[in-house]
């Protein structure tokens, strides 16, 4: 699914069918629901979920917690604007 289609799905009632927990979290964050996004990644031990978890803690303003999750994800600590990182994560984690 292209980024623009994912963005349009933010108007839907639920994340796209078959979305991984990491993508579901990005969908919730895209709708401004940090709590639902955080809950989605808390239940997934994957590196992808850890990467999104790091982003969510940046959104929250907790850079030290974000650093922990970037490390768990094996990713460098992002310093891009939050909206750019969100879009990059969607593009990177989108299957196919």
Secondary structure, DSSP 8 states (H G I E B T S, - for coil): --HHHHHHHTTSSS--TT--HHHHHHHHHHTT-HHHHHHHHHT--SHHHHHHHHHHHHHHT-HHHHHHHHHHHT-----S-HHHHHHHHHHHHS--
